[in-house]
Amino acid sequence: MKKLSILFLLFVGLGFTAKAQHDPSDQIMSANWDVIGSVDFKTVKENEMYAIFGNEIKKHANKSFELEGYIVPIKDGMKQSKFMLSTLPINQCFYCGKNGVPIMVMVELAEPIKFTYQTVKIKGTLKLSTANSLDAPPISLVAGKAI
């Protein structure tokens, strides 16, 4: 889980100044992604970092929330039920060595979906975690389904 959290934090940005080299037409932009992107982080110690949730995202917590994005698998396989959802395709992600830092959210689906390089729309319950962000993803869509 620690690797997953570090991967998440790499994608969120956390003060990195990466220069995006992606195709802007591939990036998903929406009001809901803007809400996710409003989260800030505070480093307490070298191994402790916490999400700071503003009022905008807090009002969506524990409620139905919808995002369109690209699947970034965290496990092998053509069927995915737990993965990261990104605003950029996997072939353009910073972690893969291709480009800038996209926003990411952990997704947990009730039923797995087939991996695709196309965007997927997910609807689930938005969960915010106040735990150390290096141990657990701070933002998740749980009990989700593809729509």
Secondary structure, DSSP 8 states (H G I E B T S, - for coil): -HHHHHHHHHHH-TT------S-GGGS---HHHHHHHT-EEEEEETTEEEEE--HHHHTTTTSEEEEEEEEEESS-SSEEEEEEEESS-GGG-TTTTSS----EEEEEEEEEEE--SS-EEEEEEEEE--S-TTTS-SEEEEEEEE-
